[in-house]
Amino acid sequence: VSDQIRLWELEKNRLKADDGVLYEDFRSQPDYEILLNYANSYDCVLWSNDSKRLFFVTLQGHQIVREFVKRRLPGGT
Amino acid sequence: MVKASKGILISCDPAVKQIILNLNDRKRFIIQDLDLQHILVSPDSVQTIKFEVEKELERNTFQILD
């Protein structure tokens, strides 16, 4: 029975769903890096891909990153 | 200049991801296929995805037991 429970738990853990926001369409590599580093400093990046210039932040992280975009990249979002 | 789109990040192993891709053929909910183990989906589809994936995994387990 314990094996079955372990197996069941394993399956439960095979899928994780997180609410958040995907950032994409960066104009340049520095824009991407600045924003990603900023988001990372708040520990809110759940996934990122440097070659595609994409990253995903938590909903809370989005509030912080959005403010930063408004200040640092005029005309952003 | 930079786009931010809300969604749900699904993190899973490649086998589960394949199940989700198959589900998406019937009902479109994938916003973006990110990589081997990550997909961005629309928020209202998460319950359905979890339910269907669970169902599929259980079905496979029973098949092995048979």
Backbone of each chain as ProteinMPNN parsed JSONL, in Angstrom:
{"seq_chain_A": "VSDQIRLWELEKNRLKADDGVLYEDFRSQPDYEILLNYANSYDCVLWSNDSKRLFFVTLQGHQIVREFVKRRLPGGT", "coords_chain_A": {"N_chain_A": [[0.835, -1.206, 0.0], [1.933, 1.247, 0.795], [3.687, 1.716, -1.248], [1.936, 2.203, -3.308], [0.804, 4.592, -2.477], [3.014, 6.221, -2.531], [3.553, 6.208, -5.241], [1.274, 7.445, -6.195], [1.555, 9.939, -5.075], [3.802, 10.764, -6.418], [2.789, 11.015, -8.986], [0.996, 13.085, -8.614], [2.786, 15.104, -8.234], [3.766, 15.538, -10.684], [2.836, 17.565, -12.143], [2.765, 21.035, -12.096], [1.217, 24.095, -11.416], [1.407, 27.519, -11.896], [0.333, 30.791, -11.214], [0.834, 33.797, -13.057], [2.901, 36.086, -14.974], [4.005, 36.378, -18.315], [6.874, 37.705, -19.757], [7.797, 39.171, -22.776], [9.003, 39.85, -26.184], [11.266, 41.625, -26.128], [13.124, 44.536, -26.871], [15.867, 44.634, -27.038], [18.881, 42.808, -26.146], [20.208, 43.873, -23.811], [17.979, 45.196, -22.592], [16.408, 43.016, -21.952], [18.116, 41.662, -20.168], [18.491, 43.516, -18.086], [15.909, 43.743, -17.018], [15.354, 41.084, -16.326], [17.378, 40.58, -14.435], [16.62, 42.402, -12.497], [14.102, 41.377, -11.759], [14.947, 38.883, -10.834], [16.341, 39.672, -8.573], [14.336, 40.09, -6.825], [13.499, 37.62, -6.469], [11.42, 36.399, -7.939], [11.206, 35.095, -10.304], [10.036, 32.455, -12.149], [10.584, 30.986, -14.353], [12.833, 31.096, -17.11], [14.201, 31.913, -20.339], [17.014, 32.4, -22.019], [17.841, 32.372, -24.73], [15.474, 32.632, -26.132], [14.661, 34.964, -25.097], [12.689, 35.28, -22.97], [10.745, 35.494, -20.008], [9.133, 34.318, -16.997], [7.203, 35.571, -14.407], [6.0, 35.617, -10.962], [2.66, 36.621, -9.876], [2.801, 38.586, -7.885], [5.417, 39.403, -8.287], [5.129, 40.545, -10.76], [3.831, 42.993, -10.254], [5.905, 44.462, -9.095], [7.902, 44.384, -11.097], [6.554, 45.627, -13.188], [6.276, 48.271, -12.297], [8.958, 48.985, -12.324], [9.516, 48.823, -15.045], [7.951, 50.936, -16.007], [9.339, 53.07, -14.884], [11.995, 52.759, -15.807], [12.003, 52.037, -18.561], [10.705, 54.006, -20.667], [7.468, 54.196, -22.058], [7.053, 51.555, -22.002], [5.618, 48.221, -21.475]], "CA_chain_A": [[0.0, 0.0, 0.0], [2.778, 2.455, 0.873], [4.205, 1.895, -2.595], [0.87, 2.81, -4.1], [0.67, 5.984, -2.054], [4.195, 6.92, -3.03], [3.343, 6.327, -6.679], [0.203, 8.411, -6.371], [2.152, 11.239, -4.765], [4.717, 11.037, -7.518], [1.984, 11.481, -10.11], [0.477, 14.402, -8.224], [3.862, 16.09, -8.353], [4.26, 15.622, -12.057], [2.299, 18.763, -12.779], [2.699, 22.183, -11.212], [0.617, 25.236, -12.117], [1.652, 28.785, -11.191], [-0.213, 32.034, -11.749], [1.856, 34.81, -13.244], [2.933, 36.883, -16.2], [5.132, 36.123, -19.208], [7.443, 38.89, -20.409], [8.374, 38.821, -24.082], [9.205, 40.92, -27.167], [12.243, 42.627, -25.693], [13.727, 45.221, -28.011], [17.294, 44.325, -27.119], [19.427, 41.91, -25.125], [20.36, 44.595, -22.528], [16.651, 45.399, -21.997], [16.03, 41.726, -21.382], [18.972, 41.335, -19.021], [18.209, 44.452, -16.988], [14.626, 43.398, -16.415], [15.465, 39.757, -15.713], [18.184, 40.722, -13.223], [15.792, 43.092, -11.514], [13.101, 40.406, -11.29], [15.671, 37.87, -10.055], [16.732, 40.229, -7.278], [13.157, 39.955, -5.96], [13.222, 36.192, -6.333], [10.058, 36.124, -8.411], [11.252, 34.484, -11.631], [9.761, 31.018, -12.075], [11.145, 30.336, -15.54], [13.366, 32.043, -18.086], [14.927, 31.319, -21.456], [17.837, 33.487, -22.556], [17.92, 32.41, -26.194], [14.209, 33.145, -26.639], [14.396, 36.221, -24.372], [11.373, 35.18, -22.338], [10.733, 35.01, -18.626], [7.828, 34.254, -16.343], [7.286, 35.969, -12.996], [4.784, 35.45, -10.172], [1.779, 37.788, -9.933], [3.381, 39.614, -7.01], [6.598, 39.895, -8.974], [4.692, 41.379, -11.879], [3.572, 44.342, -9.731], [7.213, 45.099, -8.89], [8.577, 44.525, -12.393], [5.805, 46.599, -13.984], [6.673, 49.605, -11.825], [10.326, 49.198, -12.794], [9.428, 49.068, -16.489], [7.439, 52.299, -16.187], [10.375, 54.033, -14.521], [13.235, 52.608, -16.556], [11.831, 51.927, -20.002], [9.537, 54.821, -20.99], [6.663, 53.644, -23.148], [7.06, 50.098, -21.857], [4.409, 47.382, -21.381]], "C_chain_A": [[0.868, 1.254, 0.0], [3.382, 2.76, -0.501], [3.183, 2.61, -3.474], [0.727, 4.291, -3.77], [1.83, 6.812, -2.597], [4.043, 7.203, -4.528], [2.332, 7.431, -6.984], [0.732, 9.83, -6.127], [3.062, 11.708, -5.889], [3.944, 11.63, -8.698], [1.416, 12.862, -9.847], [1.526, 15.48, -8.48], [4.367, 16.261, -9.78], [3.777, 16.871, -12.764], [2.18, 19.902, -11.756], [2.139, 23.359, -12.013], [0.81, 26.509, -11.294], [1.071, 29.974, -11.951], [0.901, 33.039, -11.975], [1.775, 35.494, -14.589], [4.194, 36.558, -17.003], [5.583, 37.437, -19.847], [8.124, 38.471, -21.702], [8.511, 40.061, -24.974], [10.139, 42.019, -26.678], [12.943, 43.224, -26.902], [15.195, 44.844, -28.166], [17.704, 43.382, -25.989], [19.631, 42.643, -23.79], [19.022, 44.843, -21.834], [16.206, 44.135, -21.269], [16.81, 41.455, -20.096], [18.685, 42.23, -17.827], [16.941, 44.039, -16.25], [14.68, 42.042, -15.699], [16.272, 39.826, -14.41], [17.386, 41.382, -12.11], [14.786, 42.116, -10.907], [13.764, 39.334, -10.421], [16.042, 38.378, -8.671], [15.551, 40.206, -6.297], [12.692, 38.506, -5.867], [11.839, 35.797, -6.857], [10.037, 35.484, -9.795], [11.065, 32.967, -11.509], [10.385, 30.27, -13.249], [11.729, 31.415, -16.444], [14.112, 31.29, -19.176], [15.683, 32.424, -22.179], [17.823, 33.538, -24.085], [16.617, 32.904, -26.82], [13.866, 34.519, -26.053], [12.979, 36.257, -23.805], [11.581, 34.908, -20.863], [9.354, 35.16, -17.999], [7.987, 34.61, -14.874], [5.951, 35.708, -12.289], [3.937, 36.716, -10.28], [2.311, 38.928, -9.082], [4.591, 40.257, -7.67], [6.231, 40.838, -10.105], [4.437, 42.826, -11.434], [4.883, 45.138, -9.631], [7.894, 45.39, -10.232], [7.886, 45.592, -13.247], [6.165, 48.039, -13.605], [8.055, 49.977, -12.357], [10.331, 49.527, -14.294], [8.962, 50.499, -16.749], [8.503, 53.343, -15.915], [11.558, 54.0, -15.478], [13.087, 52.596, -18.07], [10.586, 52.705, -20.411], [8.786, 54.248, -22.191], [6.573, 52.133, -23.095], [5.696, 49.53, -21.529], [3.347, 47.844, -22.328]], "O_chain_A": [[0.574, 2.214, -0.712], [3.563, 3.922, -0.864], [3.517, 3.491, -4.266], [0.554, 5.129, -4.655], [1.655, 7.941, -3.057], [4.362, 8.291, -5.007], [2.513, 8.233, -7.901], [0.413, 10.773, -6.851], [3.084, 12.883, -6.255], [4.372, 12.602, -9.321], [1.361, 13.706, -10.742], [1.212, 16.601, -8.881], [5.286, 17.038, -10.038], [4.249, 17.201, -13.852], [1.574, 19.744, -10.697], [2.543, 23.589, -13.153], [0.418, 26.564, -10.128], [1.285, 30.139, -13.152], [1.824, 33.126, -11.166], [0.739, 35.489, -15.255], [5.294, 36.473, -16.456], [4.776, 38.18, -20.404], [8.924, 37.536, -21.723], [8.176, 41.174, -24.567], [9.832, 43.204, -26.803], [13.309, 42.514, -27.838], [15.705, 44.745, -29.282], [16.975, 43.19, -25.016], [19.271, 42.107, -22.742], [18.933, 44.716, -20.613], [15.706, 44.176, -20.146], [16.239, 41.072, -19.075], [18.642, 41.763, -16.689], [16.907, 43.993, -15.02], [14.125, 41.878, -14.612], [15.902, 39.213, -13.409], [17.459, 40.986, -10.947], [14.64, 42.042, -9.687], [13.212, 38.927, -9.399], [16.059, 37.612, -7.707], [15.746, 40.293, -5.085], [11.654, 38.199, -5.281], [11.17, 34.948, -6.268], [8.972, 35.344, -10.396], [11.847, 32.288, -10.843], [10.678, 29.077, -13.156], [11.187, 32.516, -16.536], [14.591, 30.176, -18.966], [15.092, 33.266, -22.855], [17.798, 34.621, -24.67], [16.627, 33.512, -27.891], [12.896, 35.153, -26.468], [12.185, 37.143, -24.121], [12.494, 34.169, -20.494], [8.539, 35.99, -18.401], [8.811, 34.021, -14.174], [4.908, 35.593, -12.933], [4.423, 37.758, -10.719], [2.282, 40.089, -9.492], [4.775, 41.474, -7.625], [6.937, 41.809, -10.374], [4.781, 43.769, -12.147], [4.96, 46.303, -10.019], [8.393, 46.491, -10.466], [8.546, 46.365, -13.942], [6.335, 48.903, -14.466], [8.297, 51.108, -12.779], [11.067, 50.406, -14.743], [9.511, 51.191, -17.606], [8.582, 54.364, -16.6], [12.063, 55.036, -15.908], [13.958, 53.094, -18.782], [9.506, 52.121, -20.494], [9.384, 53.869, -23.198], [6.079, 51.5, -24.028], [4.733, 50.272, -21.331], [2.268, 47.254, -22.381]]}, "seq_chain_B": "MVKASKGILISCDPAVKQIILNLNDRKRFIIQDLDLQHILVSPDSVQTIKFEVEKELERNTFQILD", "coords_chain_B": {"N_chain_B": [[7.228, 47.849, -26.634], [8.014, 46.004, -24.73], [6.288, 43.082, -23.924], [3.722, 41.947, -21.761], [2.103, 39.144, -20.741], [-0.633, 37.696, -19.073], [-0.997, 34.524, -17.505], [-1.0, 30.937, -16.914], [1.691, 29.171, -15.714], [2.634, 26.045, -16.594], [4.412, 23.481, -15.186], [5.974, 20.501, -15.863], [6.747, 16.963, -16.379], [8.185, 15.651, -19.47], [6.466, 13.61, -20.462], [3.95, 14.088, -19.315], [3.583, 16.568, -20.406], [3.21, 15.909, -23.072], [0.712, 14.667, -22.949], [-0.831, 16.886, -22.321], [-0.439, 18.441, -24.611], [-1.789, 16.842, -26.439], [-4.402, 17.077, -25.453], [-4.821, 19.695, -26.067], [-5.293, 19.658, -28.756], [-7.934, 19.101, -28.995], [-9.243, 21.09, -27.546], [-8.444, 24.348, -27.568], [-6.073, 25.788, -25.539], [-3.522, 26.434, -24.987], [-1.239, 29.018, -24.655], [1.416, 29.569, -25.142], [4.045, 27.443, -26.144], [6.648, 26.685, -24.215], [9.105, 25.259, -23.41], [10.625, 21.96, -23.212], [9.568, 21.149, -20.759], [7.778, 23.054, -19.927], [4.803, 25.012, -20.253], [2.733, 27.717, -21.298], [-0.482, 28.463, -20.317], [-4.03, 29.299, -20.691], [-5.73, 30.867, -17.945], [-8.323, 29.873, -17.232], [-8.298, 27.226, -17.914], [-6.958, 25.49, -16.285], [-8.07, 23.752, -14.265], [-9.421, 21.843, -15.809], [-7.256, 20.766, -17.257], [-5.692, 19.618, -15.19], [-7.5, 17.717, -14.249], [-7.951, 16.092, -16.53], [-5.351, 15.174, -17.092], [-4.764, 13.721, -14.812], [-6.698, 11.738, -15.095], [-5.822, 10.482, -17.404], [-3.297, 9.541, -16.589], [-4.056, 7.735, -14.63], [-5.474, 5.912, -16.122], [-3.407, 4.813, -17.623], [-1.959, 3.573, -15.582], [-3.731, 1.575, -14.787], [-3.758, 0.071, -17.066], [-1.231, -1.035, -17.041], [-1.411, -2.651, -14.783], [-3.272, -4.522, -15.615]], "CA_chain_B": [[8.618, 47.4, -26.631], [8.012, 44.723, -24.029], [4.909, 42.624, -23.773], [3.495, 41.121, -20.577], [0.804, 38.47, -20.84], [-1.015, 36.873, -17.937], [-1.294, 33.13, -17.814], [-0.572, 29.96, -15.927], [2.858, 28.395, -16.122], [2.555, 24.63, -16.246], [5.702, 22.798, -15.168], [5.696, 19.066, -15.782], [7.743, 16.188, -17.118], [7.85, 15.605, -20.898], [5.348, 12.701, -20.728], [2.731, 14.824, -18.969], [3.443, 17.639, -21.386], [2.648, 15.318, -24.282], [-0.725, 14.496, -22.682], [-1.439, 18.219, -22.403], [-0.443, 18.825, -26.03], [-2.875, 16.095, -27.079], [-5.652, 17.71, -25.012], [-4.929, 20.981, -26.742], [-5.81, 19.432, -30.111], [-9.391, 19.111, -28.912], [-9.717, 22.367, -27.044], [-7.235, 25.189, -27.551], [-5.87, 26.597, -24.332], [-2.1, 26.769, -24.867], [-0.877, 30.35, -25.125], [2.745, 29.43, -25.716], [4.832, 26.264, -25.802], [7.894, 27.329, -23.804], [10.183, 24.299, -23.653], [10.294, 20.552, -23.007], [8.841, 20.901, -19.516], [6.972, 24.21, -19.537], [3.837, 25.558, -21.199], [1.894, 28.784, -20.777], [-1.876, 28.189, -20.7], [-4.998, 30.282, -20.215], [-6.079, 30.594, -16.544], [-9.566, 29.12, -17.013], [-8.188, 25.844, -18.38], [-6.117, 24.693, -15.383], [-8.812, 22.661, -13.617], [-9.647, 20.823, -16.834], [-5.977, 20.12, -17.556], [-5.328, 18.753, -14.063], [-8.448, 16.601, -14.226], [-7.722, 15.212, -17.68], [-4.03, 14.556, -16.959], [-4.944, 12.719, -13.762], [-7.484, 10.657, -15.683], [-4.954, 9.8, -18.366], [-2.261, 8.824, -15.846], [-4.704, 6.603, -13.964], [-5.785, 4.953, -17.175], [-2.15, 4.128, -17.935], [-1.617, 2.713, -14.453], [-4.591, 0.39, -14.843], [-3.329, -0.743, -18.202], [-0.053, -1.788, -16.629], [-1.864, -3.657, -13.831], [-3.942, -5.573, -16.38]], "C_chain_B": [[8.788, 46.114, -25.821], [6.568, 44.34, -23.737], [4.804, 41.753, -22.528], [2.131, 40.464, -20.716], [0.555, 37.542, -19.667], [-1.295, 35.457, -18.379], [-0.881, 32.228, -16.676], [0.611, 29.207, -16.496], [2.672, 26.96, -15.645], [3.961, 24.056, -16.319], [5.433, 21.312, -14.98], [6.795, 18.295, -16.491], [7.279, 16.035, -18.576], [6.65, 14.702, -21.22], [4.019, 13.392, -20.444], [2.506, 15.949, -19.975], [2.819, 17.104, -22.679], [1.136, 15.1, -24.135], [-1.435, 15.837, -22.85], [-1.501, 18.705, -23.853], [-1.575, 18.114, -26.777], [-4.235, 16.695, -26.721], [-5.903, 18.989, -25.796], [-5.446, 20.846, -28.181], [-7.329, 19.513, -30.126], [-9.915, 20.494, -28.542], [-8.5, 23.267, -26.852], [-7.142, 26.011, -26.27], [-4.41, 26.99, -24.151], [-1.837, 28.156, -25.455], [0.495, 30.285, -25.796], [3.447, 28.172, -25.208], [6.237, 26.764, -25.481], [9.126, 26.438, -23.985], [9.699, 22.895, -23.306], [9.404, 20.325, -21.783], [7.959, 22.062, -19.065], [6.036, 24.667, -20.656], [3.083, 26.692, -20.513], [0.467, 28.524, -21.267], [-2.809, 29.259, -20.141], [-5.504, 29.873, -18.827], [-7.322, 29.717, -16.36], [-9.457, 27.638, -17.397], [-7.501, 24.915, -17.375], [-6.849, 23.516, -14.742], [-9.024, 21.505, -14.588], [-8.359, 20.05, -17.113], [-5.607, 19.142, -16.443], [-6.197, 17.5, -14.044], [-8.141, 15.588, -15.33], [-6.387, 14.477, -17.587], [-4.102, 13.43, -15.932], [-5.637, 11.47, -14.328], [-6.609, 9.802, -16.605], [-3.882, 8.958, -17.652], [-2.842, 7.598, -15.156], [-5.007, 5.508, -14.964], [-4.533, 4.121, -17.519], [-1.741, 3.171, -16.826], [-2.422, 1.419, -14.51], [-4.159, -0.525, -15.98], [-2.139, -1.611, -17.827], [-0.472, -2.941, -15.698], [-2.573, -4.816, -14.539], [-2.905, -6.559, -16.916]], "O_chain_B": [[9.591, 45.248, -26.169], [5.747, 45.173, -23.353], [5.677, 40.926, -22.263], [1.114, 41.152, -20.8], [1.398, 36.72, -19.308], [-1.77, 35.219, -19.489], [-0.467, 32.689, -15.613], [0.556, 28.674, -17.604], [2.566, 26.698, -14.447], [4.622, 24.123, -17.354], [4.741, 20.915, -14.043], [7.67, 18.885, -17.125], [6.108, 16.266, -18.878], [5.896, 14.992, -22.149], [3.079, 13.295, -21.232], [1.37, 16.242, -20.346], [1.996, 17.776, -23.302], [0.377, 15.321, -25.078], [-2.509, 15.911, -23.448], [-2.49, 19.306, -24.272], [-2.233, 18.704, -27.634], [-5.114, 16.808, -27.576], [-7.038, 19.318, -26.14], [-5.97, 21.803, -28.751], [-7.937, 19.929, -31.112], [-10.875, 20.999, -29.122], [-7.621, 22.958, -26.047], [-8.02, 26.818, -25.964], [-4.085, 27.784, -23.269], [-2.172, 28.427, -26.608], [0.712, 30.86, -26.863], [3.444, 27.877, -24.013], [6.947, 27.221, -26.377], [10.085, 26.835, -24.648], [8.502, 22.672, -23.128], [8.58, 19.41, -21.775], [7.449, 22.055, -17.945], [6.408, 24.707, -21.829], [2.824, 26.642, -19.311], [0.228, 28.384, -22.466], [-2.441, 30.022, -19.247], [-5.686, 28.686, -18.555], [-7.372, 28.906, -15.436], [-10.413, 26.882, -17.226], [-7.461, 23.701, -17.576], [-6.314, 22.409, -14.68], [-8.833, 20.341, -14.238], [-8.373, 18.822, -17.195], [-5.255, 17.992, -16.705], [-5.713, 16.385, -13.853], [-8.08, 14.383, -15.086], [-6.291, 13.305, -17.952], [-3.578, 12.337, -16.146], [-5.232, 10.334, -14.081], [-6.659, 8.572, -16.58], [-3.596, 7.828, -18.046], [-2.203, 6.548, -15.1], [-4.82, 4.324, -14.686], [-4.6, 2.903, -17.681], [-1.234, 2.083, -17.097], [-1.893, 0.325, -14.315], [-4.197, -1.749, -15.857], [-2.043, -2.768, -18.237], [0.041, -4.055, -15.806], [-2.477, -5.963, -14.101], [-3.262, -7.524, -17.591]]}, "name": "protein", "num_of_chains": 2, "seq": "VSDQIRLWELEKNRLKADDGVLYEDFRSQPDYEILLNYANSYDCVLWSNDSKRLFFVTLQGHQIVREFVKRRLPGGTMVKASKGILISCDPAVKQIILNLNDRKRFIIQDLDLQHILVSPDSVQTIKFEVEKELERNTFQILD"}
